[in-house]
Amino acid sequence: MTDTLPDRLSTDPASPYFNEELLQRGVGIRFRGQEKTNVEEYCVSEGWVRVSMGKSVDRKGRPLTLKLTGTVEPYLRGASEEA
């Protein structure tokens, strides 16, 4: 597998942007220069992330999310630690 990350990635298995292999390798997100650990989905070209809002869930059991806009920088966690 290459080290290039997709433009859009989601942690929700029902999403068409879900990629289990890539998520198991460890994807980190730097949003507006800060490390984010609660990102549910991101899109680099449109410049947004969806972050979970604590432990709140909707009626179907999925986490409630908030869409934030700004500069998104995804990276592979293992690759950044080796560099």
Biopython code that builds the backbone (N, CA, C, O; Angstrom):
import numpy as np
from Bio.PDB.StructureBuilder import StructureBuilder

atoms = [
    (1, "MET", "N", (0.843, -1.178, 0.000)),
    (1, "MET", "CA", (0.000, 0.000, 0.000)),
    (1, "MET", "C", (0.890, 1.244, 0.000)),
    (1, "MET", "O", (1.935, 1.262, 0.652)),
    (2, "THR", "N", (0.485, 2.262, -0.717)),
    (2, "THR", "CA", (1.276, 3.485, -0.784)),
    (2, "THR", "C", (1.028, 4.343, 0.441)),
    (2, "THR", "O", (0.089, 4.105, 1.201)),
    (3, "ASP", "N", (1.880, 5.346, 0.625)),
    (3, "ASP", "CA", (1.745, 6.241, 1.770)),
    (3, "ASP", "C", (0.908, 7.467, 1.466)),
    (3, "ASP", "O", (0.875, 8.393, 2.276)),
    (4, "THR", "N", (0.223, 7.509, 0.316)),
    (4, "THR", "CA", (-0.634, 8.641, 0.007)),
    (4, "THR", "C", (-2.005, 8.407, 0.632)),
    (4, "THR", "O", (-2.580, 7.324, 0.522)),
    (5, "LEU", "N", (-2.502, 9.420, 1.272)),
    (5, "LEU", "CA", (-3.806, 9.332, 1.920)),
    (5, "LEU", "C", (-4.882, 9.867, 0.988)),
    (5, "LEU", "O", (-4.615, 10.754, 0.177)),
    (6, "PRO", "N", (-6.110, 9.330, 1.097)),
    (6, "PRO", "CA", (-7.199, 9.809, 0.246)),
    (6, "PRO", "C", (-7.618, 11.229, 0.623)),
    (6, "PRO", "O", (-7.333, 11.708, 1.721)),
    (7, "ASP", "N", (-8.294, 11.884, -0.305)),
    (7, "ASP", "CA", (-8.798, 13.233, -0.074)),
    (7, "ASP", "C", (-9.849, 13.240, 1.024)),
    (7, "ASP", "O", (-9.979, 14.213, 1.767)),
    (8, "ARG", "N", (-10.593, 12.151, 1.119)),
    (8, "ARG", "CA", (-11.669, 12.073, 2.114)),
    (8, "ARG", "C", (-11.656, 10.693, 2.758)),
    (8, "ARG", "O", (-11.491, 9.684, 2.072)),
    (9, "LEU", "N", (-11.831, 10.649, 4.078)),
    (9, "LEU", "CA", (-11.805, 9.386, 4.810)),
    (9, "LEU", "C", (-12.777, 9.475, 5.977)),
    (9, "LEU", "O", (-12.909, 10.519, 6.616)),
    (10, "SER", "N", (-13.461, 8.355, 6.248)),
    (10, "SER", "CA", (-14.439, 8.301, 7.334)),
    (10, "SER", "C", (-14.187, 7.078, 8.206)),
    (10, "SER", "O", (-13.679, 6.064, 7.727)),
    (11, "THR", "N", (-14.539, 7.171, 9.475)),
    (11, "THR", "CA", (-14.425, 6.037, 10.395)),
    (11, "THR", "C", (-15.725, 5.238, 10.476)),
    (11, "THR", "O", (-15.772, 4.210, 11.151)),
    (12, "ASP", "N", (-16.777, 5.695, 9.798)),
    (12, "ASP", "CA", (-18.077, 5.025, 9.812)),
    (12, "ASP", "C", (-18.108, 3.920, 8.747)),
    (12, "ASP", "O", (-17.969, 4.217, 7.560)),
    (13, "PRO", "N", (-18.286, 2.652, 9.146)),
    (13, "PRO", "CA", (-18.304, 1.552, 8.173)),
    (13, "PRO", "C", (-19.406, 1.666, 7.120)),
    (13, "PRO", "O", (-19.288, 1.069, 6.051)),
    (14, "ALA", "N", (-20.464, 2.411, 7.393)),
    (14, "ALA", "CA", (-21.554, 2.568, 6.428)),
    (14, "ALA", "C", (-21.235, 3.624, 5.362)),
    (14, "ALA", "O", (-21.962, 3.734, 4.375)),
    (15, "SER", "N", (-20.177, 4.389, 5.542)),
    (15, "SER", "CA", (-19.817, 5.457, 4.617)),
    (15, "SER", "C", (-19.069, 4.904, 3.402)),
    (15, "SER", "O", (-18.302, 3.950, 3.533)),
    (16, "PRO", "N", (-19.285, 5.497, 2.214)),
    (16, "PRO", "CA", (-18.508, 5.068, 1.042)),
    (16, "PRO", "C", (-17.035, 5.474, 1.136)),
    (16, "PRO", "O", (-16.222, 5.007, 0.339)),
    (17, "TYR", "N", (-16.680, 6.327, 2.086)),
    (17, "TYR", "CA", (-15.300, 6.794, 2.255)),
    (17, "TYR", "C", (-14.562, 6.026, 3.349)),
    (17, "TYR", "O", (-13.475, 6.433, 3.759)),
    (18, "PHE", "N", (-15.128, 4.935, 3.820)),
    (18, "PHE", "CA", (-14.522, 4.107, 4.858)),
    (18, "PHE", "C", (-13.444, 3.218, 4.236)),
    (18, "PHE", "O", (-13.677, 2.600, 3.197)),
    (19, "ASN", "N", (-12.257, 3.149, 4.870)),
    (19, "ASN", "CA", (-11.165, 2.294, 4.403)),
    (19, "ASN", "C", (-10.530, 1.641, 5.629)),
    (19, "ASN", "O", (-9.712, 2.253, 6.316)),
    (20, "GLU", "N", (-10.913, 0.400, 5.893)),
    (20, "GLU", "CA", (-10.480, -0.280, 7.108)),
    (20, "GLU", "C", (-8.968, -0.494, 7.155)),
    (20, "GLU", "O", (-8.352, -0.311, 8.206)),
    (21, "GLU", "N", (-8.368, -0.876, 6.039)),
    (21, "GLU", "CA", (-6.921, -1.114, 6.009)),
    (21, "GLU", "C", (-6.142, 0.139, 6.402)),
    (21, "GLU", "O", (-5.202, 0.078, 7.194)),
    (22, "LEU", "N", (-6.541, 1.248, 5.846)),
    (22, "LEU", "CA", (-5.861, 2.516, 6.121)),
    (22, "LEU", "C", (-6.049, 2.951, 7.575)),
    (22, "LEU", "O", (-5.106, 3.438, 8.199)),
    (23, "LEU", "N", (-7.234, 2.783, 8.110)),
    (23, "LEU", "CA", (-7.497, 3.164, 9.496)),
    (23, "LEU", "C", (-6.717, 2.292, 10.480)),
    (23, "LEU", "O", (-6.302, 2.772, 11.535)),
    (24, "GLN", "N", (-6.516, 1.017, 10.145)),
    (24, "GLN", "CA", (-5.733, 0.140, 11.012)),
    (24, "GLN", "C", (-4.260, 0.545, 11.032)),
    (24, "GLN", "O", (-3.581, 0.339, 12.038)),
    (25, "ARG", "N", (-3.761, 1.109, 9.950)),
    (25, "ARG", "CA", (-2.371, 1.569, 9.910)),
    (25, "ARG", "C", (-2.158, 2.770, 10.815)),
    (25, "ARG", "O", (-1.045, 3.003, 11.286)),
    (26, "GLY", "N", (-3.217, 3.535, 11.061)),
    (26, "GLY", "CA", (-3.129, 4.693, 11.954)),
    (26, "GLY", "C", (-3.047, 5.994, 11.186)),
    (26, "GLY", "O", (-1.994, 6.331, 10.643)),
    (27, "VAL", "N", (-4.126, 6.716, 11.134)),
    (27, "VAL", "CA", (-4.179, 8.010, 10.451)),
    (27, "VAL", "C", (-4.323, 9.095, 11.502)),
    (27, "VAL", "O", (-5.216, 9.033, 12.348)),
    (28, "GLY", "N", (-3.450, 10.085, 11.452)),
    (28, "GLY", "CA", (-3.525, 11.231, 12.346)),
    (28, "GLY", "C", (-4.022, 12.446, 11.577)),
    (28, "GLY", "O", (-3.817, 12.543, 10.367)),
    (29, "ILE", "N", (-4.666, 13.362, 12.265)),
    (29, "ILE", "CA", (-5.192, 14.574, 11.643)),
    (29, "ILE", "C", (-4.662, 15.791, 12.377)),
    (29, "ILE", "O", (-4.775, 15.902, 13.598)),
    (30, "ARG", "N", (-4.085, 16.692, 11.614)),
    (30, "ARG", "CA", (-3.674, 17.990, 12.152)),
    (30, "ARG", "C", (-4.637, 19.009, 11.539)),
    (30, "ARG", "O", (-4.662, 19.197, 10.323)),
    (31, "PHE", "N", (-5.427, 19.664, 12.394)),
    (31, "PHE", "CA", (-6.445, 20.617, 11.945)),
    (31, "PHE", "C", (-6.113, 21.992, 12.499)),
    (31, "PHE", "O", (-6.044, 22.183, 13.713)),
    (32, "ARG", "N", (-5.909, 22.937, 11.610)),
    (32, "ARG", "CA", (-5.505, 24.302, 11.985)),
    (32, "ARG", "C", (-4.248, 24.291, 12.859)),
    (32, "ARG", "O", (-4.104, 25.109, 13.768)),
    (33, "GLY", "N", (-3.344, 23.356, 12.573)),
    (33, "GLY", "CA", (-2.083, 23.281, 13.292)),
    (33, "GLY", "C", (-2.137, 22.527, 14.612)),
    (33, "GLY", "O", (-1.115, 22.409, 15.288)),
    (34, "GLN", "N", (-3.308, 22.011, 15.001)),
    (34, "GLN", "CA", (-3.445, 21.278, 16.260)),
    (34, "GLN", "C", (-3.808, 19.829, 15.978)),
    (34, "GLN", "O", (-4.560, 19.535, 15.049)),
    (35, "GLU", "N", (-3.270, 18.936, 16.782)),
    (35, "GLU", "CA", (-3.570, 17.505, 16.663)),
    (35, "GLU", "C", (-4.993, 17.247, 17.161)),
    (35, "GLU", "O", (-5.356, 17.665, 18.261)),
    (36, "LYS", "N", (-5.798, 16.557, 16.347)),
    (36, "LYS", "CA", (-7.169, 16.204, 16.734)),
    (36, "LYS", "C", (-7.282, 14.691, 16.850)),
    (36, "LYS", "O", (-6.843, 13.963, 15.960)),
    (37, "THR", "N", (-7.866, 14.220, 17.940)),
    (37, "THR", "CA", (-8.023, 12.784, 18.157)),
    (37, "THR", "C", (-9.469, 12.322, 18.048)),
    (37, "THR", "O", (-9.733, 11.120, 18.084)),
    (38, "ASN", "N", (-10.407, 13.247, 17.917)),
    (38, "ASN", "CA", (-11.822, 12.884, 17.880)),
    (38, "ASN", "C", (-12.452, 13.104, 16.502)),
    (38, "ASN", "O", (-13.651, 13.368, 16.414)),
    (39, "VAL", "N", (-11.666, 13.002, 15.425)),
    (39, "VAL", "CA", (-12.157, 13.224, 14.065)),
    (39, "VAL", "C", (-12.868, 11.978, 13.567)),
    (39, "VAL", "O", (-12.300, 10.886, 13.589)),
    (40, "GLU", "N", (-14.105, 12.133, 13.119)),
    (40, "GLU", "CA", (-14.894, 11.036, 12.562)),
    (40, "GLU", "C", (-14.747, 10.966, 11.049)),
    (40, "GLU", "O", (-14.804, 9.878, 10.476)),
    (41, "GLU", "N", (-14.558, 12.112, 10.389)),
    (41, "GLU", "CA", (-14.429, 12.172, 8.933)),
    (41, "GLU", "C", (-13.702, 13.454, 8.572)),
    (41, "GLU", "O", (-13.799, 14.454, 9.284)),
    (42, "TYR", "N", (-12.968, 13.424, 7.456)),
    (42, "TYR", "CA", (-12.293, 14.629, 6.987)),
    (42, "TYR", "C", (-12.335, 14.716, 5.473)),
    (42, "TYR", "O", (-12.513, 13.705, 4.793)),
    (43, "CYS", "N", (-12.171, 15.927, 4.940)),
    (43, "CYS", "CA", (-12.057, 16.169, 3.510)),
    (43, "CYS", "C", (-11.022, 17.271, 3.319)),
    (43, "CYS", "O", (-11.230, 18.404, 3.754)),
    (44, "VAL", "N", (-9.910, 16.940, 2.672)),
    (44, "VAL", "CA", (-8.819, 17.890, 2.496)),
    (44, "VAL", "C", (-9.182, 18.962, 1.474)),
    (44, "VAL", "O", (-8.957, 20.146, 1.725)),
    (45, "SER", "N", (-9.744, 18.571, 0.321)),
    (45, "SER", "CA", (-10.025, 19.530, -0.753)),
    (45, "SER", "C", (-11.078, 20.567, -0.353)),
    (45, "SER", "O", (-10.990, 21.724, -0.764)),
    (46, "GLU", "N", (-12.066, 20.165, 0.439)),
    (46, "GLU", "CA", (-13.101, 21.099, 0.879)),
    (46, "GLU", "C", (-12.730, 21.785, 2.183)),
    (46, "GLU", "O", (-13.372, 22.766, 2.559)),
    (47, "GLY", "N", (-11.713, 21.296, 2.884)),
    (47, "GLY", "CA", (-11.206, 21.937, 4.096)),
    (47, "GLY", "C", (-12.130, 21.832, 5.299)),
    (47, "GLY", "O", (-12.436, 22.842, 5.933)),
    (48, "TRP", "N", (-12.581, 20.612, 5.625)),
    (48, "TRP", "CA", (-13.418, 20.429, 6.809)),
    (48, "TRP", "C", (-13.142, 19.098, 7.485)),
    (48, "TRP", "O", (-12.618, 18.163, 6.880)),
    (49, "VAL", "N", (-13.511, 19.041, 8.759)),
    (49, "VAL", "CA", (-13.480, 17.795, 9.543)),
    (49, "VAL", "C", (-14.789, 17.695, 10.305)),
    (49, "VAL", "O", (-15.418, 18.706, 10.618)),
    (50, "ARG", "N", (-15.190, 16.476, 10.599)),
    (50, "ARG", "CA", (-16.338, 16.220, 11.477)),
    (50, "ARG", "C", (-15.778, 15.624, 12.753)),
    (50, "ARG", "O", (-15.140, 14.571, 12.729)),
    (51, "VAL", "N", (-16.017, 16.297, 13.862)),
    (51, "VAL", "CA", (-15.520, 15.833, 15.154)),
    (51, "VAL", "C", (-16.693, 15.396, 16.021)),
    (51, "VAL", "O", (-17.773, 15.983, 15.967)),
    (52, "SER", "N", (-16.468, 14.361, 16.816)),
    (52, "SER", "CA", (-17.524, 13.877, 17.699)),
    (52, "SER", "C", (-17.683, 14.836, 18.869)),
    (52, "SER", "O", (-16.722, 15.451, 19.330)),
    (53, "MET", "N", (-18.915, 14.947, 19.335)),
    (53, "MET", "CA", (-19.243, 15.863, 20.434)),
    (53, "MET", "C", (-19.385, 15.070, 21.722)),
    (53, "MET", "O", (-20.498, 14.817, 22.183)),
    (54, "GLY", "N", (-18.270, 14.682, 22.296)),
    (54, "GLY", "CA", (-18.291, 13.941, 23.551)),
    (54, "GLY", "C", (-18.887, 12.568, 23.387)),
    (54, "GLY", "O", (-18.613, 11.877, 22.406)),
    (55, "LYS", "N", (-19.706, 12.166, 24.346)),
    (55, "LYS", "CA", (-20.311, 10.833, 24.313)),
    (55, "LYS", "C", (-21.744, 10.872, 23.804)),
    (55, "LYS", "O", (-22.445, 9.863, 23.879)),
    (56, "SER", "N", (-22.196, 12.008, 23.290)),
    (56, "SER", "CA", (-23.562, 12.131, 22.795)),
    (56, "SER", "C", (-23.755, 11.292, 21.543)),
    (56, "SER", "O", (-22.891, 11.258, 20.667)),
    (57, "VAL", "N", (-24.903, 10.611, 21.464)),
    (57, "VAL", "CA", (-25.224, 9.799, 20.294)),
    (57, "VAL", "C", (-26.628, 10.139, 19.809)),
    (57, "VAL", "O", (-27.462, 10.628, 20.571)),
    (58, "ASP", "N", (-26.875, 9.868, 18.516)),
    (58, "ASP", "CA", (-28.211, 10.090, 17.981)),
    (58, "ASP", "C", (-29.085, 8.875, 18.282)),
    (58, "ASP", "O", (-28.643, 7.958, 18.974)),
    (59, "ARG", "N", (-30.291, 8.856, 17.785)),
    (59, "ARG", "CA", (-31.214, 7.772, 18.128)),
    (59, "ARG", "C", (-30.828, 6.431, 17.518)),
    (59, "ARG", "O", (-31.358, 5.393, 17.914)),
    (60, "LYS", "N", (-29.900, 6.445, 16.549)),
    (60, "LYS", "CA", (-29.424, 5.198, 15.945)),
    (60, "LYS", "C", (-28.097, 4.731, 16.554)),
    (60, "LYS", "O", (-27.520, 3.740, 16.106)),
    (61, "GLY", "N", (-27.619, 5.446, 17.572)),
    (61, "GLY", "CA", (-26.402, 5.048, 18.263)),
    (61, "GLY", "C", (-25.109, 5.580, 17.673)),
    (61, "GLY", "O", (-24.027, 5.236, 18.150)),
    (62, "ARG", "N", (-25.201, 6.418, 16.639)),
    (62, "ARG", "CA", (-24.002, 7.013, 16.038)),
    (62, "ARG", "C", (-23.642, 8.278, 16.791)),
    (62, "ARG", "O", (-24.530, 8.967, 17.293)),
    (63, "PRO", "N", (-22.353, 8.603, 16.882)),
    (63, "PRO", "CA", (-21.961, 9.812, 17.624)),
    (63, "PRO", "C", (-22.444, 11.084, 16.923)),
    (63, "PRO", "O", (-22.443, 11.172, 15.695)),
    (64, "LEU", "N", (-22.854, 12.064, 17.726)),
    (64, "LEU", "CA", (-23.213, 13.364, 17.175)),
    (64, "LEU", "C", (-21.926, 14.061, 16.765)),
    (64, "LEU", "O", (-20.928, 14.002, 17.483)),
    (65, "THR", "N", (-21.946, 14.725, 15.605)),
    (65, "THR", "CA", (-20.737, 15.363, 15.104)),
    (65, "THR", "C", (-20.968, 16.827, 14.805)),
    (65, "THR", "O", (-22.098, 17.277, 14.616)),
    (66, "LEU", "N", (-19.872, 17.556, 14.769)),
    (66, "LEU", "CA", (-19.871, 18.977, 14.462)),
    (66, "LEU", "C", (-18.890, 19.183, 13.321)),
    (66, "LEU", "O", (-17.762, 18.692, 13.377)),
    (67, "LYS", "N", (-19.312, 19.912, 12.276)),
    (67, "LYS", "CA", (-18.456, 20.149, 11.117)),
    (67, "LYS", "C", (-17.673, 21.447, 11.324)),
    (67, "LYS", "O", (-18.258, 22.514, 11.513)),
    (68, "LEU", "N", (-16.341, 21.340, 11.287)),
    (68, "LEU", "CA", (-15.457, 22.494, 11.442)),
    (68, "LEU", "C", (-14.696, 22.719, 10.151)),
    (68, "LEU", "O", (-14.280, 21.755, 9.508)),
    (69, "THR", "N", (-14.505, 23.971, 9.755)),
    (69, "THR", "CA", (-13.772, 24.268, 8.532)),
    (69, "THR", "C", (-12.418, 24.874, 8.853)),
    (69, "THR", "O", (-12.259, 25.603, 9.832)),
    (70, "GLY", "N", (-11.444, 24.558, 8.006)),
    (70, "GLY", "CA", (-10.089, 25.053, 8.192)),
    (70, "GLY", "C", (-9.105, 24.171, 7.437)),
    (70, "GLY", "O", (-9.509, 23.325, 6.639)),
    (71, "THR", "N", (-7.829, 24.365, 7.684)),
    (71, "THR", "CA", (-6.780, 23.599, 7.023)),
    (71, "THR", "C", (-6.684, 22.201, 7.637)),
    (71, "THR", "O", (-6.545, 22.054, 8.852)),
    (72, "VAL", "N", (-6.760, 21.172, 6.777)),
    (72, "VAL", "CA", (-6.717, 19.778, 7.213)),
    (72, "VAL", "C", (-5.444, 19.137, 6.680)),
    (72, "VAL", "O", (-5.171, 19.210, 5.482)),
    (73, "GLU", "N", (-4.653, 18.503, 7.566)),
    (73, "GLU", "CA", (-3.418, 17.826, 7.182)),
    (73, "GLU", "C", (-3.423, 16.399, 7.725)),
    (73, "GLU", "O", (-3.052, 16.185, 8.879)),
    (74, "PRO", "N", (-3.838, 15.410, 6.909)),
    (74, "PRO", "CA", (-3.788, 14.018, 7.366)),
    (74, "PRO", "C", (-2.385, 13.448, 7.206)),
    (74, "PRO", "O", (-1.635, 13.878, 6.330)),
    (75, "TYR", "N", (-2.028, 12.484, 8.048)),
    (75, "TYR", "CA", (-0.728, 11.815, 7.944)),
    (75, "TYR", "C", (-0.831, 10.423, 8.547)),
    (75, "TYR", "O", (-1.727, 10.142, 9.344)),
    (76, "LEU", "N", (0.089, 9.565, 8.162)),
    (76, "LEU", "CA", (0.155, 8.223, 8.741)),
    (76, "LEU", "C", (0.962, 8.315, 10.017)),
    (76, "LEU", "O", (2.074, 8.843, 10.006)),
    (77, "ARG", "N", (0.433, 7.819, 11.101)),
    (77, "ARG", "CA", (1.104, 7.936, 12.405)),
    (77, "ARG", "C", (2.463, 7.216, 12.424)),
    (77, "ARG", "O", (3.435, 7.765, 12.944)),
    (78, "GLY", "N", (2.544, 6.042, 11.886)),
    (78, "GLY", "CA", (3.798, 5.296, 11.871)),
    (78, "GLY", "C", (4.868, 5.987, 11.044)),
    (78, "GLY", "O", (6.046, 5.949, 11.400)),
    (79, "ALA", "N", (4.473, 6.621, 9.937)),
    (79, "ALA", "CA", (5.427, 7.294, 9.059)),
    (79, "ALA", "C", (5.997, 8.540, 9.716)),
    (79, "ALA", "O", (7.173, 8.847, 9.521)),
    (80, "SER", "N", (5.197, 9.268, 10.489)),
    (80, "SER", "CA", (5.681, 10.496, 11.132)),
    (80, "SER", "C", (6.613, 10.172, 12.294)),
    (80, "SER", "O", (7.530, 10.942, 12.581)),
    (81, "GLU", "N", (6.390, 9.031, 12.973)),
    (81, "GLU", "CA", (7.245, 8.642, 14.092)),
    (81, "GLU", "C", (8.616, 8.157, 13.609)),
    (81, "GLU", "O", (9.618, 8.328, 14.303)),
    (82, "GLU", "N", (8.655, 7.541, 12.397)),
    (82, "GLU", "CA", (9.909, 7.044, 11.847)),
    (82, "GLU", "C", (10.765, 8.175, 11.297)),
    (82, "GLU", "O", (11.993, 8.087, 11.300)),
    (83, "ALA", "N", (10.122, 9.231, 10.826)),
    (83, "ALA", "CA", (10.846, 10.343, 10.191)),
    (83, "ALA", "C", (11.579, 11.192, 11.207)),
    (83, "ALA", "O", (12.236, 12.166, 10.839)),
]
sb = StructureBuilder()
sb.init_structure("model")
sb.init_model(0)
sb.init_chain("A")
sb.init_seg("    ")
for serial, (resi, resn, name, xyz) in enumerate(atoms, 1):
    if name == "N":
        sb.init_residue(resn, " ", resi, " ")
    sb.init_atom(name, np.array(xyz, "f"), 0.0, 1.0, " ", f" {name:<3s}", serial, name[0])
structure = sb.get_structure()
